[in-house]
Amino acid sequence: MQQRPETELTREDFANALKEMDTFMDVTVDDLLELNSKAAKYARVRKTENLRIENLMTRSVTTVTADTLLSDAAHLLVTNRISGLPVVDARQRLIGVITEADFLRAMGIPSHHPTHTLWQTLETMFAHPTEIREPTGIVADLMIENVITVKPEQTLHDVVEIMKHNRIKRVVVCDDENRVQGMVTRSDLVRVFFDRIRRSPQQSD
């Protein structure tokens, strides 16, 4: 039984490839081979952009509740090496999110300053340790309630646009009842990108 190619080429892929070649005459065998290669490239891009979020999101998500102690939430961030925690109610419905940036701001470190880099933030932490105040209270005191979310059936392209437009590093994936289903971070997007590069055949210019 003959196997079908992993990525089906469409008329649009060939049209995009022809535009990139900028020629419609004197087509040779080499031109056809190059055309096929470029059309395949556009097909791979299209396939990646249409990946559903449910197929690439992180499903094992660490969450906290609004009454979780800030000290416990900070411990979860550190021990799990993550930068954000969805806040859920008793039915696992999303009610907010708390991030490492929220903790840093509460400790008096201006991590959200537009001119502040990660290294400047770290310098502040280590240069003035006695001036940093330890946050007390519960997660509800610091969490952000207006959380940008996406649905599992949305595509990679949708999420990239949402994260870029809102300038956020992560997005929570929720079902129709706002229950947490997963998380997508910039690291997940980078992983998809490098996986696509790894799977792509080496092309010579």
N, C-alpha and C positions, 0 to 999 in steps of 0.2 A: 504493500500500500504506500503510495507516494505521499510524503509529508508536505504539508503546505508551509510556506515560509513563515517565520515567526512574526514578521511585520508585513502586512499587506500594503502595497503601494497604491496610491490613488492618483487620479488625474491631477488633483491639486498639487500633490508632491512633485510630479513631473513638471508642472507649470512653474512651480517655485524654483526647481532646479534649472529650467531653461532661462528664467529671468536672471539667476545668478551667473550662468554662463554667458549671458548677453549675446547670444548668436542663434540664428534660425536657418543658416544656410551652410552648404558645403559640409554636411555631417559625415564624419568618418566613423570607422569602427571604434577608434579611440574616443571619439566624441560620445558615442552611444554608451561606452563603458563608463565614461566620466559622468554622463547624464544619469545612468542607473545608480551610480555611487552617491551622487548628490541627492537624487530622489529618495534613496534609502535613508539618507541622513535626516531629511525632513520628516519622513515617516517615523523614525525613532523619536524625534523631538515631539511629534504629535502624540505618539503613544505615551510618552512620559508625562506630558501635560495633562492627559486624560486619566491618569491613574487616580483611582478613588482613594480618598483619605483613609477609609477603613482598612485598606491593604498596606498602608505604610505607617500608620500611627502607632505610638507606643501604647499598648493596652494595659500594661501593669502600671497603674498610676497611684502614687502615694497621695492620700488626701488627709485633710484635717477637718475638724468641726469648728464652729465659731467660738466655742468655749474652751478650745484647746489652749493650754498655757503657751505663751510666746517662747518660753525657754524650751518646751517640748517640740514646738514647731521648728525652732532653730536647730535643734538636735537632729530632726529628721532631714533637714536640708543638708546638713554636714555629713551625716552618716550615709545618706543615699546619693550624695554628690549631685544634687539637683538644684536648680535655681528658682523653682516656683512650686507652690502647693495649691491645688484647687481646694476650696472650702465648700463642704457639702452639709446638707441637713440629714435628718435621720433616714430619709428615703433615698439618699445618695444624689439628690438634686443639687445642682450647682447654685451657690448663693454668693460666691466671691472667690477671690484668689489673693494669695499673699506671696511675695517674692523676696529674694535676698535684697533687692533694692529698697523695699519697704523697711526691712530690718536696718539697713545701713542708714537710711534717712532718719529713723527713729533714734539711732545711736549718735546722731549729730554729724554724720558723714555725708557731704553733698554729692551723692553718687548720681543724682539726676541733673546736675549742672551741665548745660550743653557743651561747655568747653572742658569738662572733666573726663579724662581717660581712665581706663581701668588702673593703669600704673599710678596715676595721681591719687586715685582713691586709696590704693594700697599704701602709698607713701603717707597719706594722712593718718591711716590706721596705725602704722608702725611708728611714725614720728611723734604722735601725740596720744599714746595709749591711755594716759591718765585723764584725758579730756573726753574720752568716749564713754557715754553713759549706757549701761546695760538696760535694754528694754524690759519692762515689766508689764504684767497684765495678760490679756487673752488675745487670741487671733482676731476677734471682732474689732479690737481697738485699732488694728492696722490694715486689715484686709480692704481690697478694692472691690466694691459691689458691682459696678458696671463692667462686666466681663465680656469680651468679644469671643464668640464661640462659632464653631462650624458644625455641619452635619456630617455623619460618616459617608454619605453618598456624594458629597462635594469632591471636586477634583483637586489635584496638585496645583493646577493653574489657579483655581479659585483661592486656595490658601496662600500661595505666593503673593497674589494681588492684595489680599486682606492684610497680611503681615506687613507688606511694603507700605500700603496706604496708611495703616495705623501705627507704623514704626514700633512693632512689638516683636519680641523674641520667641514667643510661644503662643499657641492657641489651643484652647480646650475643645475637645470633640464631645458633643452632647446629642442625645436622641431627642425625639419630639417632646418628651416630658422633662427635658433639661437634666437628665441623669448623665453623669460623666461616663463616657465610653472609652476615652483615651486622650492622648496629648500629642501634639505635633510641635516640635521645636526647630530652630534653625539648624541644629545638628542633624536632625532627621532629613531635612531638605538637602544638606550638603552630602549626606550619605547616599541619597538617591542620585544626586549629580555624579558622584564619583563611581557609583555602580554602573551608571549609563556609560561613562567614559571607559570603564573596564570592559564592558561588553561590546563596545563598538570596535569594529575591525580597524586596524591601523591603516590610515590613508596617506598616500604620498602626494605631495603637491605637484 
